[in-house]
Amino acid sequence: MPEADFAEAKLDITLNAASGIVGPDAGLWTGLKRRLGASVRGLAYSVELVTIEVCLALPWLVLGWLGWKMVRRIRRKPAVV
């Protein structure tokens, strides 16, 4: 390119965007927070189910264990003297 006055140019560009490329509810951090929230809600629901199952099953297990102990005590042979 030959050297001349017209060979130099200055280009100033200013970009002003009214909105971002990604909306405020569609970014990486928002998606991560939404997925972590769903994971925590699922964990809380499973803990709730386990708690309910324990509260329903535990009394029956205790009653069965006590009944088994009573039956063993009744069927126990007396000691020979």
C-alpha positions in Angstrom: 0.0 0.0 0.0 1.5 3.3 -0.9 2.1 5.8 1.8 -0.1 8.8 1.4 -2.4 11.0 3.6 -5.4 9.0 2.6 -3.8 5.7 3.7 -4.5 6.5 7.4 -7.9 6.0 8.8 -9.4 6.1 12.3 -12.4 4.1 13.0 -14.4 4.7 16.2 -17.3 2.3 16.9 -19.6 2.6 19.8 -22.2 -0.1 20.4 -25.1 0.7 22.6 -27.6 -2.2 23.1 -30.9 -1.6 24.7 -31.1 -5.2 25.9 -28.4 -7.8 26.5 -27.8 -10.8 24.3 -29.2 -13.1 26.9 -32.3 -12.1 28.9 -32.1 -11.7 32.6 -34.0 -15.0 33.2 -32.0 -17.1 30.6 -28.4 -16.9 31.7 -26.0 -19.5 32.9 -26.3 -18.6 36.6 -30.1 -18.5 36.4 -30.3 -21.9 34.9 -27.9 -23.3 37.4 -29.9 -21.8 40.3 -33.1 -23.3 38.9 -31.6 -26.7 38.6 -30.1 -26.6 42.0 -33.5 -25.5 43.4 -35.1 -28.5 41.7 -32.5 -30.8 43.2 -33.0 -29.4 46.7 -36.8 -29.7 46.3 -36.4 -33.3 45.2 -34.2 -34.1 48.1 -36.6 -32.5 50.6 -39.5 -34.5 49.1 -37.6 -37.8 49.4 -36.7 -37.0 53.0 -40.3 -36.3 53.7 -41.3 -39.6 52.2 -38.7 -41.5 54.3 -39.9 -39.7 57.4 -43.5 -40.7 56.7 -42.6 -44.3 56.0 -40.6 -44.5 59.2 -43.4 -43.0 61.2 -45.9 -45.5 59.7 -43.7 -48.6 59.9 -41.8 -48.1 63.2 -44.8 -48.7 65.5 -45.7 -51.9 63.7 -42.1 -53.1 63.9 -42.0 -52.4 67.6 -45.3 -54.3 68.2 -44.0 -57.2 66.2 -40.8 -57.4 68.1 -42.6 -57.2 71.4 -45.0 -60.0 70.3 -42.1 -62.1 69.2 -40.3 -61.6 72.6 -43.6 -62.6 74.4 -44.1 -65.7 72.3 -40.5 -66.8 72.9 -40.9 -66.2 76.7 -44.1 -68.2 76.8 -42.6 -71.1 74.7 -39.5 -71.3 76.7 -39.0 -74.6 78.5 -38.6 -74.5 82.2 -35.2 -75.2 83.6 -34.6 -78.8 84.9 -33.5 -78.8 88.5 
